[in-house]
Amino acid sequence: MSRNDALRAARLRVGWRTVERAADALTEHGQQLLDDRHFTVSPRTWRRWEGERPGWPT
């Protein structure tokens, strides 16, 4: 299992069926955790993380 598959499996395990839902949930959590209303994760970023060459995070 590659890291991309592990991230996808983790997303599905928590019930986030789409990358849009995952990005929204991570944005909400990050804003609360960091106390920063400007923190965002876009669906495009999440797709890149699950893609073949995700870059960061490793």
mmCIF file as Biopython writes it, N, C-alpha, C and O atoms, coordinates in Angstrom:
data_model
#
loop_
_atom_site.group_PDB
_atom_site.id
_atom_site.type_symbol
_atom_site.label_atom_id
_atom_site.label_alt_id
_atom_site.label_comp_id
_atom_site.label_asym_id
_atom_site.label_entity_id
_atom_site.label_seq_id
_atom_site.pdbx_PDB_ins_code
_atom_site.Cartn_x
_atom_site.Cartn_y
_atom_site.Cartn_z
_atom_site.occupancy
_atom_site.B_iso_or_equiv
_atom_site.auth_seq_id
_atom_site.auth_asym_id
_atom_site.pdbx_PDB_model_num
ATOM 1   N N  . MET A ? 1  ? 0.850   -1.182 0.000  1.0 0.0 1  A 1 
ATOM 2   C CA . MET A ? 1  ? 0.000   0.000  0.000  1.0 0.0 1  A 1 
ATOM 3   C C  . MET A ? 1  ? 0.893   1.242  0.000  1.0 0.0 1  A 1 
ATOM 4   O O  . MET A ? 1  ? 1.758   1.399  0.862  1.0 0.0 1  A 1 
ATOM 5   N N  . SER A ? 2  ? 0.677   2.090  -0.946 1.0 0.0 2  A 1 
ATOM 6   C CA . SER A ? 2  ? 1.455   3.327  -1.007 1.0 0.0 2  A 1 
ATOM 7   C C  . SER A ? 2  ? 0.871   4.347  -0.033 1.0 0.0 2  A 1 
ATOM 8   O O  . SER A ? 2  ? -0.222  4.159  0.501  1.0 0.0 2  A 1 
ATOM 9   N N  . ARG A ? 3  ? 1.611   5.422  0.188  1.0 0.0 3  A 1 
ATOM 10  C CA . ARG A ? 3  ? 1.085   6.447  1.093  1.0 0.0 3  A 1 
ATOM 11  C C  . ARG A ? 3  ? -0.187  7.076  0.538  1.0 0.0 3  A 1 
ATOM 12  O O  . ARG A ? 3  ? -1.036  7.544  1.297  1.0 0.0 3  A 1 
ATOM 13  N N  . ASN A ? 4  ? -0.316  7.086  -0.775 1.0 0.0 4  A 1 
ATOM 14  C CA . ASN A ? 4  ? -1.526  7.633  -1.393 1.0 0.0 4  A 1 
ATOM 15  C C  . ASN A ? 4  ? -2.725  6.749  -1.053 1.0 0.0 4  A 1 
ATOM 16  O O  . ASN A ? 4  ? -3.803  7.250  -0.733 1.0 0.0 4  A 1 
ATOM 17  N N  . ASP A ? 5  ? -2.532  5.441  -1.125 1.0 0.0 5  A 1 
ATOM 18  C CA . ASP A ? 5  ? -3.609  4.510  -0.795 1.0 0.0 5  A 1 
ATOM 19  C C  . ASP A ? 5  ? -3.952  4.587  0.684  1.0 0.0 5  A 1 
ATOM 20  O O  . ASP A ? 5  ? -5.119  4.460  1.056  1.0 0.0 5  A 1 
ATOM 21  N N  . ALA A ? 6  ? -2.960  4.791  1.523  1.0 0.0 6  A 1 
ATOM 22  C CA . ALA A ? 6  ? -3.200  4.892  2.961  1.0 0.0 6  A 1 
ATOM 23  C C  . ALA A ? 6  ? -4.020  6.137  3.279  1.0 0.0 6  A 1 
ATOM 24  O O  . ALA A ? 6  ? -4.919  6.086  4.119  1.0 0.0 6  A 1 
ATOM 25  N N  . LEU A ? 7  ? -3.724  7.242  2.628  1.0 0.0 7  A 1 
ATOM 26  C CA . LEU A ? 7  ? -4.490  8.461  2.848  1.0 0.0 7  A 1 
ATOM 27  C C  . LEU A ? 7  ? -5.921  8.282  2.355  1.0 0.0 7  A 1 
ATOM 28  O O  . LEU A ? 7  ? -6.863  8.701  3.027  1.0 0.0 7  A 1 
ATOM 29  N N  . ARG A ? 8  ? -6.088  7.675  1.209  1.0 0.0 8  A 1 
ATOM 30  C CA . ARG A ? 8  ? -7.436  7.432  0.678  1.0 0.0 8  A 1 
ATOM 31  C C  . ARG A ? 8  ? -8.207  6.503  1.602  1.0 0.0 8  A 1 
ATOM 32  O O  . ARG A ? 8  ? -9.382  6.747  1.877  1.0 0.0 8  A 1 
ATOM 33  N N  . ALA A ? 9  ? -7.568  5.443  2.084  1.0 0.0 9  A 1 
ATOM 34  C CA . ALA A ? 9  ? -8.224  4.509  3.002  1.0 0.0 9  A 1 
ATOM 35  C C  . ALA A ? 9  ? -8.630  5.209  4.293  1.0 0.0 9  A 1 
ATOM 36  O O  . ALA A ? 9  ? -9.719  4.967  4.814  1.0 0.0 9  A 1 
ATOM 37  N N  . ALA A ? 10 ? -7.766  6.071  4.811  1.0 0.0 10 A 1 
ATOM 38  C CA . ALA A ? 10 ? -8.087  6.815  6.033  1.0 0.0 10 A 1 
ATOM 39  C C  . ALA A ? 10 ? -9.267  7.745  5.796  1.0 0.0 10 A 1 
ATOM 40  O O  . ALA A ? 10 ? -10.143 7.869  6.652  1.0 0.0 10 A 1 
ATOM 41  N N  . ARG A ? 11 ? -9.296  8.398  4.640  1.0 0.0 11 A 1 
ATOM 42  C CA . ARG A ? 11 ? -10.413 9.288  4.299  1.0 0.0 11 A 1 
ATOM 43  C C  . ARG A ? 11 ? -11.725 8.515  4.265  1.0 0.0 11 A 1 
ATOM 44  O O  . ARG A ? 11 ? -12.728 8.960  4.823  1.0 0.0 11 A 1 
ATOM 45  N N  . LEU A ? 12 ? -11.718 7.374  3.620  1.0 0.0 12 A 1 
ATOM 46  C CA . LEU A ? 12 ? -12.932 6.580  3.506  1.0 0.0 12 A 1 
ATOM 47  C C  . LEU A ? 12 ? -13.343 5.983  4.853  1.0 0.0 12 A 1 
ATOM 48  O O  . LEU A ? 12 ? -14.533 5.851  5.138  1.0 0.0 12 A 1 
ATOM 49  N N  . ARG A ? 13 ? -12.366 5.627  5.673  1.0 0.0 13 A 1 
ATOM 50  C CA . ARG A ? 13 ? -12.641 5.040  6.980  1.0 0.0 13 A 1 
ATOM 51  C C  . ARG A ? 13 ? -13.419 5.998  7.884  1.0 0.0 13 A 1 
ATOM 52  O O  . ARG A ? 13 ? -14.280 5.562  8.648  1.0 0.0 13 A 1 
ATOM 53  N N  . VAL A ? 14 ? -13.124 7.296  7.805  1.0 0.0 14 A 1 
ATOM 54  C CA . VAL A ? 14 ? -13.847 8.271  8.633  1.0 0.0 14 A 1 
ATOM 55  C C  . VAL A ? 14 ? -15.148 8.734  7.979  1.0 0.0 14 A 1 
ATOM 56  O O  . VAL A ? 14 ? -15.876 9.543  8.555  1.0 0.0 14 A 1 
ATOM 57  N N  . GLY A ? 15 ? -15.445 8.226  6.783  1.0 0.0 15 A 1 
ATOM 58  C CA . GLY A ? 15 ? -16.721 8.518  6.144  1.0 0.0 15 A 1 
ATOM 59  C C  . GLY A ? 15 ? -16.715 9.687  5.173  1.0 0.0 15 A 1 
ATOM 60  O O  . GLY A ? 15 ? -17.773 10.135 4.732  1.0 0.0 15 A 1 
ATOM 61  N N  . TRP A ? 16 ? -15.538 10.182 4.840  1.0 0.0 16 A 1 
ATOM 62  C CA . TRP A ? 16 ? -15.448 11.270 3.873  1.0 0.0 16 A 1 
ATOM 63  C C  . TRP A ? 16 ? -15.386 10.641 2.488  1.0 0.0 16 A 1 
ATOM 64  O O  . TRP A ? 16 ? -14.311 10.250 2.033  1.0 0.0 16 A 1 
ATOM 65  N N  . ARG A ? 17 ? -16.517 10.542 1.820  1.0 0.0 17 A 1 
ATOM 66  C CA . ARG A ? 17 ? -16.599 9.843  0.531  1.0 0.0 17 A 1 
ATOM 67  C C  . ARG A ? 17 ? -16.004 10.637 -0.619 1.0 0.0 17 A 1 
ATOM 68  O O  . ARG A ? 17 ? -15.619 10.061 -1.636 1.0 0.0 17 A 1 
ATOM 69  N N  . THR A ? 18 ? -15.925 11.951 -0.470 1.0 0.0 18 A 1 
ATOM 70  C CA . THR A ? 18 ? -15.373 12.775 -1.546 1.0 0.0 18 A 1 
ATOM 71  C C  . THR A ? 18 ? -14.184 13.576 -1.021 1.0 0.0 18 A 1 
ATOM 72  O O  . THR A ? 18 ? -14.063 13.818 0.180  1.0 0.0 18 A 1 
ATOM 73  N N  . VAL A ? 19 ? -13.319 13.978 -1.932 1.0 0.0 19 A 1 
ATOM 74  C CA . VAL A ? 19 ? -12.190 14.815 -1.531 1.0 0.0 19 A 1 
ATOM 75  C C  . VAL A ? 19 ? -12.682 16.196 -1.099 1.0 0.0 19 A 1 
ATOM 76  O O  . VAL A ? 19 ? -12.034 16.861 -0.290 1.0 0.0 19 A 1 
ATOM 77  N N  . GLU A ? 20 ? -13.813 16.624 -1.630 1.0 0.0 20 A 1 
ATOM 78  C CA . GLU A ? 20 ? -14.379 17.909 -1.216 1.0 0.0 20 A 1 
ATOM 79  C C  . GLU A ? 20 ? -14.773 17.870 0.254  1.0 0.0 20 A 1 
ATOM 80  O O  . GLU A ? 20 ? -14.511 18.819 0.993  1.0 0.0 20 A 1 
ATOM 81  N N  . ARG A ? 21 ? -15.403 16.776 0.683  1.0 0.0 21 A 1 
ATOM 82  C CA . ARG A ? 21 ? -15.796 16.635 2.092  1.0 0.0 21 A 1 
ATOM 83  C C  . ARG A ? 21 ? -14.561 16.552 2.982  1.0 0.0 21 A 1 
ATOM 84  O O  . ARG A ? 21 ? -14.534 17.144 4.061  1.0 0.0 21 A 1 
ATOM 85  N N  . ALA A ? 22 ? -13.548 15.829 2.543  1.0 0.0 22 A 1 
ATOM 86  C CA . ALA A ? 22 ? -12.317 15.720 3.323  1.0 0.0 22 A 1 
ATOM 87  C C  . ALA A ? 22 ? -11.653 17.083 3.483  1.0 0.0 22 A 1 
ATOM 88  O O  . ALA A ? 22 ? -11.209 17.439 4.575  1.0 0.0 22 A 1 
ATOM 89  N N  . ALA A ? 23 ? -11.587 17.835 2.407  1.0 0.0 23 A 1 
ATOM 90  C CA . ALA A ? 23 ? -10.978 19.164 2.471  1.0 0.0 23 A 1 
ATOM 91  C C  . ALA A ? 23 ? -11.771 20.084 3.393  1.0 0.0 23 A 1 
ATOM 92  O O  . ALA A ? 23 ? -11.186 20.839 4.169  1.0 0.0 23 A 1 
ATOM 93  N N  . ASP A ? 24 ? -13.090 20.027 3.312  1.0 0.0 24 A 1 
ATOM 94  C CA . ASP A ? 24 ? -13.931 20.846 4.192  1.0 0.0 24 A 1 
ATOM 95  C C  . ASP A ? 24 ? -13.728 20.470 5.656  1.0 0.0 24 A 1 
ATOM 96  O O  . ASP A ? 24 ? -13.589 21.343 6.513  1.0 0.0 24 A 1 
ATOM 97  N N  . ALA A ? 25 ? -13.713 19.175 5.938  1.0 0.0 25 A 1 
ATOM 98  C CA . ALA A ? 25 ? -13.552 18.717 7.318  1.0 0.0 25 A 1 
ATOM 99  C C  . ALA A ? 25 ? -12.179 19.094 7.865  1.0 0.0 25 A 1 
ATOM 100 O O  . ALA A ? 25 ? -12.065 19.533 9.009  1.0 0.0 25 A 1 
ATOM 101 N N  . LEU A ? 26 ? -11.150 18.927 7.061  1.0 0.0 26 A 1 
ATOM 102 C CA . LEU A ? 26 ? -9.807  19.277 7.512  1.0 0.0 26 A 1 
ATOM 103 C C  . LEU A ? 26 ? -9.672  20.790 7.700  1.0 0.0 26 A 1 
ATOM 104 O O  . LEU A ? 26 ? -8.986  21.243 8.617  1.0 0.0 26 A 1 
ATOM 105 N N  . THR A ? 27 ? -10.315 21.559 6.844  1.0 0.0 27 A 1 
ATOM 106 C CA . THR A ? 27 ? -10.323 23.010 6.997  1.0 0.0 27 A 1 
ATOM 107 C C  . THR A ? 27 ? -10.988 23.402 8.314  1.0 0.0 27 A 1 
ATOM 108 O O  . THR A ? 27 ? -10.448 24.214 9.065  1.0 0.0 27 A 1 
ATOM 109 N N  . GLU A ? 28 ? -12.155 22.828 8.596  1.0 0.0 28 A 1 
ATOM 110 C CA . GLU A ? 28 ? -12.863 23.132 9.841  1.0 0.0 28 A 1 
ATOM 111 C C  . GLU A ? 28 ? -12.014 22.783 11.059 1.0 0.0 28 A 1 
ATOM 112 O O  . GLU A ? 28 ? -11.878 23.580 11.988 1.0 0.0 28 A 1 
ATOM 113 N N  . HIS A ? 29 ? -11.452 21.590 11.038 1.0 0.0 29 A 1 
ATOM 114 C CA . HIS A ? 29 ? -10.642 21.143 12.175 1.0 0.0 29 A 1 
ATOM 115 C C  . HIS A ? 29 ? -9.396  22.016 12.341 1.0 0.0 29 A 1 
ATOM 116 O O  . HIS A ? 29 ? -9.055  22.405 13.457 1.0 0.0 29 A 1 
ATOM 117 N N  . GLY A ? 30 ? -8.728  22.319 11.246 1.0 0.0 30 A 1 
ATOM 118 C CA . GLY A ? 30 ? -7.531  23.151 11.297 1.0 0.0 30 A 1 
ATOM 119 C C  . GLY A ? 30 ? -7.820  24.553 11.809 1.0 0.0 30 A 1 
ATOM 120 O O  . GLY A ? 30 ? -7.030  25.117 12.567 1.0 0.0 30 A 1 
ATOM 121 N N  . GLN A ? 31 ? -8.942  25.113 11.401 1.0 0.0 31 A 1 
ATOM 122 C CA . GLN A ? 31 ? -9.303  26.449 11.866 1.0 0.0 31 A 1 
ATOM 123 C C  . GLN A ? 31 ? -9.542  26.461 13.369 1.0 0.0 31 A 1 
ATOM 124 O O  . GLN A ? 31 ? -9.153  27.405 14.056 1.0 0.0 31 A 1 
ATOM 125 N N  . GLN A ? 32 ? -10.184 25.409 13.881 1.0 0.0 32 A 1 
ATOM 126 C CA . GLN A ? 32 ? -10.417 25.318 15.320 1.0 0.0 32 A 1 
ATOM 127 C C  . GLN A ? 32 ? -9.115  25.066 16.074 1.0 0.0 32 A 1 
ATOM 128 O O  . GLN A ? 32 ? -8.826  25.732 17.068 1.0 0.0 32 A 1 
ATOM 129 N N  . LEU A ? 33 ? -8.345  24.115 15.601 1.0 0.0 33 A 1 
ATOM 130 C CA . LEU A ? 33 ? -7.110  23.735 16.276 1.0 0.0 33 A 1 
ATOM 131 C C  . LEU A ? 33 ? -6.101  24.873 16.294 1.0 0.0 33 A 1 
ATOM 132 O O  . LEU A ? 33 ? -5.457  25.120 17.314 1.0 0.0 33 A 1 
ATOM 133 N N  . LEU A ? 34 ? -5.963  25.560 15.179 1.0 0.0 34 A 1 
ATOM 134 C CA . LEU A ? 34 ? -4.974  26.626 15.063 1.0 0.0 34 A 1 
ATOM 135 C C  . LEU A ? 34 ? -5.525  27.997 15.453 1.0 0.0 34 A 1 
ATOM 136 O O  . LEU A ? 34 ? -4.779  28.972 15.533 1.0 0.0 34 A 1 
ATOM 137 N N  . ASP A ? 35 ? -6.834  28.065 15.693 1.0 0.0 35 A 1 
ATOM 138 C CA . ASP A ? 35 ? -7.503  29.338 15.966 1.0 0.0 35 A 1 
ATOM 139 C C  . ASP A ? 35 ? -7.176  30.345 14.864 1.0 0.0 35 A 1 
ATOM 140 O O  . ASP A ? 35 ? -6.802  31.488 15.127 1.0 0.0 35 A 1 
ATOM 141 N N  . ASP A ? 36 ? -7.331  29.882 13.620 1.0 0.0 36 A 1 
ATOM 142 C CA . ASP A ? 36 ? -6.999  30.689 12.448 1.0 0.0 36 A 1 
ATOM 143 C C  . ASP A ? 36 ? -8.097  30.505 11.404 1.0 0.0 36 A 1 
ATOM 144 O O  . ASP A ? 36 ? -8.145  29.483 10.720 1.0 0.0 36 A 1 
ATOM 145 N N  . ARG A ? 37 ? -8.966  31.484 11.286 1.0 0.0 37 A 1 
ATOM 146 C CA . ARG A ? 37 ? -10.079 31.396 10.345 1.0 0.0 37 A 1 
ATOM 147 C C  . ARG A ? 37 ? -9.621  31.401 8.887  1.0 0.0 37 A 1 
ATOM 148 O O  . ARG A ? 37 ? -10.418 31.125 7.991  1.0 0.0 37 A 1 
ATOM 149 N N  . HIS A ? 38 ? -8.364  31.708 8.641  1.0 0.0 38 A 1 
ATOM 150 C CA . HIS A ? 38 ? -7.855  31.761 7.272  1.0 0.0 38 A 1 
ATOM 151 C C  . HIS A ? 38 ? -7.224  30.443 6.819  1.0 0.0 38 A 1 
ATOM 152 O O  . HIS A ? 38 ? -6.863  30.305 5.650  1.0 0.0 38 A 1 
ATOM 153 N N  . PHE A ? 39 ? -7.085  29.470 7.730  1.0 0.0 39 A 1 
ATOM 154 C CA . PHE A ? 39 ? -6.526  28.172 7.363  1.0 0.0 39 A 1 
ATOM 155 C C  . PHE A ? 39 ? -7.503  27.447 6.455  1.0 0.0 39 A 1 
ATOM 156 O O  . PHE A ? 39 ? -8.675  27.296 6.800  1.0 0.0 39 A 1 
ATOM 157 N N  . THR A ? 40 ? -7.033  26.996 5.293  1.0 0.0 40 A 1 
ATOM 158 C CA . THR A ? 40 ? -7.891  26.253 4.373  1.0 0.0 40 A 1 
ATOM 159 C C  . THR A ? 40 ? -7.110  25.137 3.693  1.0 0.0 40 A 1 
ATOM 160 O O  . THR A ? 40 ? -5.899  25.232 3.488  1.0 0.0 40 A 1 
ATOM 161 N N  . VAL A ? 41 ? -7.829  24.089 3.352  1.0 0.0 41 A 1 
ATOM 162 C CA . VAL A ? 41 ? -7.315  23.014 2.510  1.0 0.0 41 A 1 
ATOM 163 C C  . VAL A ? 41 ? -8.295  22.898 1.360  1.0 0.0 41 A 1 
ATOM 164 O O  . VAL A ? 41 ? -9.486  22.673 1.574  1.0 0.0 41 A 1 
ATOM 165 N N  . SER A ? 42 ? -7.806  23.048 0.157  1.0 0.0 42 A 1 
ATOM 166 C CA . SER A ? 42 ? -8.699  22.981 -1.003 1.0 0.0 42 A 1 
ATOM 167 C C  . SER A ? 42 ? -8.849  21.535 -1.477 1.0 0.0 42 A 1 
ATOM 168 O O  . SER A ? 42 ? -7.967  20.708 -1.247 1.0 0.0 42 A 1 
ATOM 169 N N  . PRO A ? 43 ? -9.966  21.234 -2.138 1.0 0.0 43 A 1 
ATOM 170 C CA . PRO A ? 43 ? -10.115 19.905 -2.733 1.0 0.0 43 A 1 
ATOM 171 C C  . PRO A ? 43 ? -8.970  19.587 -3.701 1.0 0.0 43 A 1 
ATOM 172 O O  . PRO A ? 43 ? -8.537  18.439 -3.799 1.0 0.0 43 A 1 
ATOM 173 N N  . ARG A ? 44 ? -8.488  20.597 -4.406 1.0 0.0 44 A 1 
ATOM 174 C CA . ARG A ? 44 ? -7.369  20.390 -5.335 1.0 0.0 44 A 1 
ATOM 175 C C  . ARG A ? 44 ? -6.120  19.907 -4.584 1.0 0.0 44 A 1 
ATOM 176 O O  . ARG A ? 44 ? -5.413  19.014 -5.052 1.0 0.0 44 A 1 
ATOM 177 N N  . THR A ? 45 ? -5.861  20.497 -3.431 1.0 0.0 45 A 1 
ATOM 178 C CA . THR A ? 45 ? -4.713  20.076 -2.615 1.0 0.0 45 A 1 
ATOM 179 C C  . THR A ? 45 ? -4.891  18.635 -2.161 1.0 0.0 45 A 1 
ATOM 180 O O  . THR A ? 45 ? -3.959  17.833 -2.237 1.0 0.0 45 A 1 
ATOM 181 N N  . TRP A ? 46 ? -6.091  18.309 -1.687 1.0 0.0 46 A 1 
ATOM 182 C CA . TRP A ? 46 ? -6.336  16.929 -1.225 1.0 0.0 46 A 1 
ATOM 183 C C  . TRP A ? 46 ? -6.151  15.939 -2.376 1.0 0.0 46 A 1 
ATOM 184 O O  . TRP A ? 46 ? -5.558  14.876 -2.191 1.0 0.0 46 A 1 
ATOM 185 N N  . ARG A ? 47 ? -6.655  16.285 -3.562 1.0 0.0 47 A 1 
ATOM 186 C CA . ARG A ? 47 ? -6.466  15.410 -4.731 1.0 0.0 47 A 1 
ATOM 187 C C  . ARG A ? 47 ? -4.988  15.198 -5.022 1.0 0.0 47 A 1 
ATOM 188 O O  . ARG A ? 47 ? -4.567  14.086 -5.343 1.0 0.0 47 A 1 
ATOM 189 N N  . ARG A ? 48 ? -4.199  16.267 -4.910 1.0 0.0 48 A 1 
ATOM 190 C CA . ARG A ? 48 ? -2.763  16.166 -5.141 1.0 0.0 48 A 1 
ATOM 191 C C  . ARG A ? 48 ? -2.130  15.228 -4.112 1.0 0.0 48 A 1 
ATOM 192 O O  . ARG A ? 48 ? -1.271  14.420 -4.463 1.0 0.0 48 A 1 
ATOM 193 N N  . TRP A ? 49 ? -2.548  15.328 -2.842 1.0 0.0 49 A 1 
ATOM 194 C CA . TRP A ? 49 ? -2.003  14.454 -1.803 1.0 0.0 49 A 1 
ATOM 195 C C  . TRP A ? 49 ? -2.309  12.994 -2.090 1.0 0.0 49 A 1 
ATOM 196 O O  . TRP A ? 49 ? -1.494  12.121 -1.793 1.0 0.0 49 A 1 
ATOM 197 N N  . GLU A ? 50 ? -3.479  12.719 -2.668 1.0 0.0 50 A 1 
ATOM 198 C CA . GLU A ? 50 ? -3.842  11.340 -2.988 1.0 0.0 50 A 1 
ATOM 199 C C  . GLU A ? 50 ? -3.314  10.908 -4.353 1.0 0.0 50 A 1 
ATOM 200 O O  . GLU A ? 50 ? -3.423  9.735  -4.710 1.0 0.0 50 A 1 
ATOM 201 N N  . GLY A ? 51 ? -2.751  11.823 -5.110 1.0 0.0 51 A 1 
ATOM 202 C CA . GLY A ? 51 ? -2.308  11.512 -6.467 1.0 0.0 51 A 1 
ATOM 203 C C  . GLY A ? 51 ? -0.988  10.749 -6.510 1.0 0.0 51 A 1 
ATOM 204 O O  . GLY A ? 51 ? -0.432  10.371 -5.479 1.0 0.0 51 A 1 
ATOM 205 N N  . GLU A ? 52 ? -0.518  10.541 -7.699 1.0 0.0 52 A 1 
ATOM 206 C CA . GLU A ? 52 ? 0.710   9.776  -7.943 1.0 0.0 52 A 1 
ATOM 207 C C  . GLU A ? 52 ? 1.961   10.480 -7.413 1.0 0.0 52 A 1 
ATOM 208 O O  . GLU A ? 52 ? 2.874   9.827  -6.908 1.0 0.0 52 A 1 
ATOM 209 N N  . ARG A ? 53 ? 2.003   11.793 -7.526 1.0 0.0 53 A 1 
ATOM 210 C CA . ARG A ? 53 ? 3.174   12.553 -7.078 1.0 0.0 53 A 1 
ATOM 211 C C  . ARG A ? 53 ? 2.708   13.647 -6.119 1.0 0.0 53 A 1 
ATOM 212 O O  . ARG A ? 53 ? 2.625   14.817 -6.491 1.0 0.0 53 A 1 
ATOM 213 N N  . PRO A ? 54 ? 2.406   13.255 -4.884 1.0 0.0 54 A 1 
ATOM 214 C CA . PRO A ? 54 ? 1.762   14.189 -3.970 1.0 0.0 54 A 1 
ATOM 215 C C  . PRO A ? 54 ? 2.641   15.328 -3.464 1.0 0.0 54 A 1 
ATOM 216 O O  . PRO A ? 54 ? 2.115   16.370 -3.073 1.0 0.0 54 A 1 
ATOM 217 N N  . GLY A ? 55 ? 3.945   15.165 -3.459 1.0 0.0 55 A 1 
ATOM 218 C CA . GLY A ? 55 ? 4.787   16.206 -2.887 1.0 0.0 55 A 1 
ATOM 219 C C  . GLY A ? 55 ? 4.681   16.185 -1.389 1.0 0.0 55 A 1 
ATOM 220 O O  . GLY A ? 55 ? 5.048   15.194 -0.758 1.0 0.0 55 A 1 
ATOM 221 N N  . TRP A ? 56 ? 4.188   17.255 -0.801 1.0 0.0 56 A 1 
ATOM 222 C CA . TRP A ? 56 ? 4.034   17.318 0.642  1.0 0.0 56 A 1 
ATOM 223 C C  . TRP A ? 56 ? 2.592   17.030 0.991  1.0 0.0 56 A 1 
ATOM 224 O O  . TRP A ? 56 ? 1.742   17.432 0.196  1.0 0.0 56 A 1 
ATOM 225 N N  . PRO A ? 57 ? 2.211   16.393 2.066  1.0 0.0 57 A 1 
ATOM 226 C CA . PRO A ? 57 ? 3.053   15.769 3.077  1.0 0.0 57 A 1 
ATOM 227 C C  . PRO A ? 57 ? 3.522   14.398 2.629  1.0 0.0 57 A 1 
ATOM 228 O O  . PRO A ? 57 ? 2.843   13.731 1.849  1.0 0.0 57 A 1 
ATOM 229 N N  . THR A ? 58 ? 4.655   13.980 3.108  1.0 0.0 58 A 1 
ATOM 230 C CA . THR A ? 58 ? 5.172   12.650 2.753  1.0 0.0 58 A 1 
ATOM 231 C C  . THR A ? 58 ? 4.617   11.602 3.675  1.0 0.0 58 A 1 
ATOM 232 O O  . THR A ? 58 ? 4.938   10.422 3.532  1.0 0.0 58 A 1 
#
